[in-house]
Amino acid sequence: MLFPSLAKGLTLALLATNAVVSALPMASHDDDDNSSALTTKSTKTKSQKSKTSSNAANASTAAAAATGSSVASSSSSSGSGVSGSVFGYASLNGGTTGGASGKTVTATTLEELTSYCAQEGALTIYVTGAISSSGSSGYSVTVSSDKSIIGKSGASLTNVGLSLDGVSNVIIQNLSISKVIGTDAVRVQKSKNIWLDHLDVSSDQDHDIIGWPL
């Protein structure tokens, strides 16, 4: 599980074997030391929200064949439509290119995003505008393998999360994901070659439980 509802101090939990995450401020592109299997360097709280931002170069995850906790130093191209180059575990197994070899589509509604993410085969999905769910609990979009999900300027998901389970070769970039009630903003399990890049993730404390209920 990655970025669980972020209510409890923005704990980043990794259940995927040998996954690596390093979080930095969105404006930074510094290549900091990534010897730790889990590094969190920026946590902000504002107006009852907790936020974390993942850096383009340093937010790569993969349940790859590597067994150590250090990050591999090799790099690879991230494919068409994606800014920056991936390195670390996500550069293994031929690299992480997402939907670069497929066609490009644009999602402006929740229905379109859900449909495109579930399609088989490579696909680059541009998200435009604000996409939200009015449900009493968060809506989870299932993402299949070989996808690039890229937010255009100002793109956001509200009460909508992304779920990656048993997939590979997925890039999620430049999205704001907030107020996902009762589920995860980004959930990654049993997956490899997953690159999370420049994500602004925040929770809604109006629906969070702080401590154990009496």
C-alpha positions as CSV (number, residue, x, y, z in Angstrom):
1,M,0.0,0.0,0.0
2,L,1.4,3.4,-1.0
3,F,0.3,6.8,0.4
4,P,-2.4,5.3,2.7
5,S,-5.1,7.9,3.5
6,L,-2.2,10.1,4.8
7,A,-4.1,11.1,7.9
8,K,-1.6,9.8,10.4
9,G,1.4,11.9,9.9
10,L,1.7,11.0,6.2
11,T,3.1,7.5,6.8
12,L,4.3,6.0,3.6
13,A,3.8,2.3,3.8
14,L,5.3,-0.2,1.4
15,L,3.9,-3.7,1.2
16,A,5.3,-4.5,-2.2
17,T,8.5,-6.6,-1.8
18,N,11.7,-4.6,-2.5
19,A,9.8,-1.4,-3.3
20,V,11.6,1.9,-3.0
21,V,10.2,5.4,-2.5
22,S,11.9,8.7,-1.9
23,A,9.8,11.8,-1.5
24,L,11.1,15.3,-2.1
25,P,9.5,18.7,-2.6
26,M,7.9,19.0,-6.0
27,A,10.1,21.9,-7.1
28,S,13.3,20.0,-6.4
29,H,15.3,17.8,-8.9
30,D,18.3,17.2,-6.7
31,D,19.9,13.7,-6.9
32,D,20.1,13.1,-3.1
33,D,21.6,10.0,-1.6
34,N,19.0,7.2,-1.8
35,S,20.7,4.5,0.3
36,S,17.6,4.2,2.4
37,A,14.7,2.0,1.3
38,L,12.2,4.6,2.5
39,T,13.1,8.3,2.6
40,T,10.7,11.1,3.4
41,K,12.1,14.5,3.1
42,S,9.1,16.9,2.9
43,T,6.0,16.9,5.0
44,K,3.7,20.0,5.0
45,T,0.6,20.8,7.0
46,K,-1.8,23.5,6.0
47,S,-5.5,24.2,6.8
48,Q,-6.2,20.8,8.2
49,K,-4.4,19.1,5.4
50,S,-1.2,17.0,5.4
51,K,0.8,17.0,2.1
52,T,3.6,15.1,0.6
53,S,5.2,15.6,-2.8
54,S,7.2,13.0,-4.7
55,N,10.2,14.1,-6.7
56,A,10.6,13.2,-10.4
57,A,14.0,11.7,-10.2
58,N,13.7,10.1,-6.7
59,A,10.2,8.7,-6.5
60,S,10.6,5.3,-8.3
61,T,9.1,2.1,-7.0
62,A,9.6,-1.5,-8.1
63,A,9.2,-4.9,-6.6
64,A,12.1,-5.9,-8.8
65,A,14.4,-8.9,-8.7
66,A,16.9,-6.9,-6.6
67,T,17.0,-8.0,-3.0
68,G,19.0,-5.1,-1.4
69,S,17.6,-1.9,0.0
70,S,19.9,0.5,-1.8
71,V,18.8,2.1,-5.1
72,A,20.4,1.0,-8.3
73,S,22.3,3.8,-10.1
74,S,21.4,3.0,-13.7
75,S,18.9,5.2,-15.6
76,S,16.6,4.9,-18.5
77,S,14.3,6.9,-20.7
78,S,10.8,7.4,-19.4
79,G,9.1,7.3,-22.7
80,S,7.0,9.7,-24.8
81,G,5.0,12.3,-23.0
82,V,6.7,11.9,-19.7
83,S,9.2,14.5,-18.4
84,G,12.4,13.4,-16.7
85,S,14.3,10.1,-16.6
86,V,13.7,7.3,-14.2
87,F,16.4,5.6,-12.3
88,G,16.8,3.2,-9.4
89,Y,14.8,-0.1,-9.3
90,A,12.3,1.2,-11.9
91,S,15.1,1.4,-14.4
92,L,15.6,-2.4,-14.2
93,N,13.8,-5.1,-16.2
94,G,14.2,-3.0,-19.4
95,G,13.1,0.3,-17.7
96,T,9.8,1.9,-17.0
97,T,8.2,3.4,-20.1
98,G,4.5,3.3,-19.2
99,G,2.3,3.8,-22.2
100,A,4.9,5.2,-24.5
101,S,4.5,2.6,-27.2
102,G,0.7,3.0,-27.4
103,K,-1.7,5.8,-28.4
104,T,-2.5,8.9,-26.5
105,V,-5.9,9.8,-25.1
106,T,-7.3,12.6,-22.8
107,A,-9.5,12.0,-19.8
108,T,-11.8,14.8,-18.7
109,T,-14.3,12.8,-16.7
110,L,-14.2,10.0,-14.1
111,E,-15.9,7.6,-16.5
112,E,-13.2,8.3,-19.2
113,L,-10.4,7.9,-16.7
114,T,-11.8,4.6,-15.4
115,S,-12.3,3.2,-18.9
116,Y,-8.8,4.2,-20.2
117,C,-7.0,2.9,-17.1
118,A,-8.7,-0.5,-17.4
119,Q,-7.9,-1.0,-21.0
120,E,-5.3,-3.7,-22.0
121,G,-2.2,-2.6,-23.7
122,A,0.0,0.5,-23.7
123,L,-1.7,3.8,-23.3
124,T,-0.7,7.4,-22.4
125,I,-3.6,9.1,-20.6
126,Y,-3.6,12.9,-20.1
127,V,-5.8,14.1,-17.3
128,T,-7.2,17.5,-17.7
129,G,-9.3,19.6,-15.3
130,A,-10.8,18.6,-11.9
131,I,-12.1,15.0,-11.7
132,S,-14.0,14.1,-8.6
133,S,-16.4,11.6,-7.0
134,S,-19.3,12.7,-4.8
135,G,-19.7,9.3,-3.1
136,S,-19.6,8.9,0.7
137,S,-16.4,6.8,0.3
138,G,-13.5,7.2,-2.1
139,Y,-13.7,5.9,-5.7
140,S,-10.8,3.7,-6.7
141,V,-9.7,3.6,-10.3
142,T,-8.0,0.3,-11.3
143,V,-4.9,0.8,-13.4
144,S,-3.7,-1.9,-15.7
145,S,-0.1,-2.5,-16.9
146,D,1.7,-0.3,-19.5
147,K,0.1,3.0,-18.6
148,S,1.3,6.6,-18.3
149,I,-1.2,8.8,-16.4
150,I,0.0,12.4,-16.7
151,G,-1.8,15.4,-15.3
152,K,-2.0,18.6,-17.4
153,S,-1.5,21.9,-15.6
154,G,-4.1,22.1,-12.8
155,A,-5.3,18.5,-13.1
156,S,-6.6,17.1,-9.9
157,L,-8.4,14.0,-8.5
158,T,-10.7,14.6,-5.5
159,N,-12.1,11.6,-3.6
160,V,-10.7,9.5,-6.4
161,G,-7.7,7.2,-5.9
162,L,-5.6,5.0,-8.2
163,S,-5.1,1.3,-7.5
164,L,-2.3,-0.8,-8.9
165,D,-2.4,-4.5,-8.0
166,G,-0.2,-7.1,-9.7
167,V,0.7,-4.8,-12.6
168,S,4.0,-3.6,-14.2
169,N,5.3,-0.6,-16.2
170,V,3.1,2.2,-14.9
171,I,4.0,5.9,-14.7
172,I,1.9,8.4,-12.7
173,Q,3.0,12.0,-13.0
174,N,2.0,15.6,-12.2
175,L,-1.3,14.9,-10.4
176,S,-2.9,16.4,-7.3
177,I,-4.9,13.8,-5.4
178,S,-6.8,14.8,-2.3
179,K,-9.6,13.9,0.1
180,V,-9.9,10.3,-0.8
181,I,-12.3,9.1,1.9
182,G,-11.8,5.7,3.4
183,T,-9.3,4.4,0.9
184,D,-5.8,5.2,-0.6
185,A,-4.8,8.0,-2.9
186,V,-2.3,5.6,-4.6
187,R,-2.3,1.9,-3.8
188,V,0.5,-0.3,-5.1
189,Q,0.6,-4.0,-4.3
190,K,2.5,-6.9,-5.9
191,S,3.6,-4.7,-8.7
192,K,7.0,-3.8,-10.4
193,N,8.5,-1.0,-12.4
194,I,6.1,1.6,-11.0
195,W,7.3,5.3,-11.2
196,L,5.4,7.9,-9.1
197,D,6.5,11.4,-10.0
198,H,5.6,14.8,-8.8
199,L,2.4,13.9,-7.0
200,D,0.7,16.3,-4.5
201,V,-1.2,14.1,-2.1
202,S,-3.3,15.4,0.8
203,S,-6.0,14.0,3.2
204,D,-9.1,15.5,4.6
205,Q,-9.0,15.5,8.4
206,D,-12.8,15.9,8.6
207,H,-13.0,12.2,7.8
208,D,-9.9,11.0,9.5
209,I,-9.9,9.2,12.9
210,I,-7.1,10.4,15.1
211,G,-6.1,7.8,17.6
212,W,-8.3,4.9,18.7
213,P,-12.0,5.6,19.2
214,L,-13.3,5.1,22.8
